[in-house]
Amino acid sequence: MNFKTISKAKEYVIFKTNKNKSIEDINIAIAHYQEMTDNARNEESKSLWIDELNELIKLKQSEDFKNGKFPQGIDELIIELIEWRSAIFAFQNTDTKTNPFKYSSFYSQWYVGAIYGIFSIFGKLLSTDKRDNSLRKLWDETSPSMLEDGACVKAEYDYINLALHLKSGRFTNENSQTILYRNKLISHNEQIPIVKWDEIDKDFSFMIRIWSLLISWSSFGLLDPFRSGEEAFLGIESMFDRDEIKSLKEKRQLYLKTVERWSKTYVHSGEEDLGRGVFSSPPFVNISSTSTIKES
């Protein structure tokens, strides 16, 4: 896809990634952008924040928003994927007295449902169908404009394109445990495989970096995209005691902190990108800046 200007390419990314927002989401974002506008350090920065603010106000007033006609955006898919995975990570890394995933049918079914949810979303993000709003498709369409604008380095750009190659790239049955699991579970309805989550996280981190590059280039990033720890684990008090719930919240936050790190890590070198990542303000609390998931 050819864009007449860099601005048009950025607008296209925003349109394709924006998640469905509630009126509460919009109002919180408007208040945040208004504050940033009022406290802008210079006219150029102020102008950028005003543009973001006006777009939100325009969205809030549109008939499509009022009638809920916006399609599911890439942001929404990835955020939900992270929500699922962070909860699983929390349960995997918290010792509990009741071991509900072994003895409770409800929790066993929840885990199977989470697996289906995660791999279904992953398939959507990597879809090659021209009708789909996928992350792979969006990268193909807009990454040349990003490179032209200096928003990504050539080495990482080339590395990502090789990884996304349909036949010889990273995301094939031969090269990706995630794709292999997804095809066995979703496409062919074979037996549920034993999921090696450390392998899955390697693919997740790659996708999150692509997403981060697109978002940080096209907008000021996402503001408070995740549920709070209280919201994420609401209703489980009868099965877990207070210390266990505290641990679940902390482990989930640890995973979210690692997601933030992935968003600012060059995939071709593993080095830190000192630029801005996907999040406009880190939604992570009580986690040491050096605490992250150990990768195998």
QUIHUPE-V102148 format. One record per backbone hydrogen bond with DSSP energy under -1.0 kcal/mol. NH is the residue of the N-H (numbers start at 0). CO is the residue of the C=O. If there is no record, write none. Layout:
BEGIN
nh=NH co=CO
nh=NH co=CO
END
This chain:
BEGIN
nh=8 co=4
nh=9 co=5
nh=10 co=6
nh=11 co=7
nh=12 co=8
nh=13 co=9
nh=14 co=10
nh=15 co=11
nh=16 co=12
nh=17 co=13
nh=25 co=21
nh=26 co=22
nh=27 co=23
nh=28 co=24
nh=29 co=25
nh=30 co=26
nh=31 co=27
nh=32 co=28
nh=33 co=29
nh=34 co=30
nh=35 co=31
nh=36 co=32
nh=37 co=33
nh=38 co=34
nh=39 co=36
nh=45 co=41
nh=46 co=42
nh=47 co=43
nh=48 co=44
nh=49 co=45
nh=50 co=46
nh=51 co=47
nh=52 co=48
nh=53 co=49
nh=54 co=50
nh=55 co=51
nh=56 co=52
nh=57 co=53
nh=58 co=54
nh=59 co=55
nh=60 co=56
nh=65 co=61
nh=66 co=62
nh=67 co=64
nh=68 co=63
nh=73 co=15
nh=74 co=16
nh=76 co=72
nh=77 co=73
nh=78 co=74
nh=79 co=75
nh=80 co=76
nh=81 co=77
nh=82 co=78
nh=83 co=79
nh=84 co=80
nh=85 co=81
nh=86 co=82
nh=87 co=83
nh=88 co=84
nh=89 co=85
nh=90 co=86
nh=91 co=87
nh=92 co=88
nh=101 co=98
nh=102 co=98
nh=103 co=99
nh=107 co=103
nh=108 co=104
nh=109 co=105
nh=110 co=106
nh=111 co=107
nh=112 co=108
nh=113 co=109
nh=114 co=110
nh=115 co=111
nh=116 co=112
nh=117 co=113
nh=118 co=114
nh=119 co=115
nh=120 co=116
nh=121 co=117
nh=122 co=118
nh=123 co=119
nh=124 co=120
nh=125 co=121
nh=131 co=128
nh=133 co=131
nh=135 co=124
nh=137 co=133
nh=138 co=134
nh=139 co=135
nh=140 co=136
nh=141 co=137
nh=142 co=138
nh=145 co=141
nh=146 co=142
nh=147 co=143
nh=148 co=144
nh=149 co=146
nh=150 co=145
nh=156 co=152
nh=157 co=153
nh=158 co=154
nh=159 co=155
nh=160 co=156
nh=161 co=157
nh=162 co=158
nh=163 co=159
nh=164 co=161
nh=168 co=164
nh=169 co=162
nh=170 co=162
nh=171 co=169
nh=175 co=171
nh=179 co=175
nh=180 co=176
nh=181 co=177
nh=182 co=178
nh=183 co=179
nh=184 co=180
nh=185 co=181
nh=186 co=181
nh=187 co=182
nh=189 co=183
nh=196 co=194
nh=199 co=195
nh=200 co=196
nh=202 co=198
nh=203 co=199
nh=204 co=200
nh=205 co=201
nh=206 co=202
nh=207 co=203
nh=208 co=204
nh=209 co=205
nh=210 co=206
nh=211 co=207
nh=212 co=208
nh=213 co=209
nh=214 co=210
nh=215 co=211
nh=216 co=212
nh=217 co=213
nh=218 co=214
nh=221 co=277
nh=231 co=227
nh=232 co=228
nh=235 co=232
nh=238 co=235
nh=239 co=235
nh=244 co=240
nh=245 co=241
nh=246 co=242
nh=247 co=243
nh=248 co=244
nh=249 co=245
nh=250 co=246
nh=251 co=247
nh=252 co=248
nh=253 co=249
nh=254 co=250
nh=255 co=251
nh=256 co=252
nh=257 co=253
nh=258 co=254
nh=259 co=255
nh=260 co=256
nh=261 co=257
nh=262 co=258
nh=263 co=260
nh=264 co=261
nh=265 co=270
nh=269 co=265
nh=272 co=263
nh=279 co=221
nh=290 co=287
END
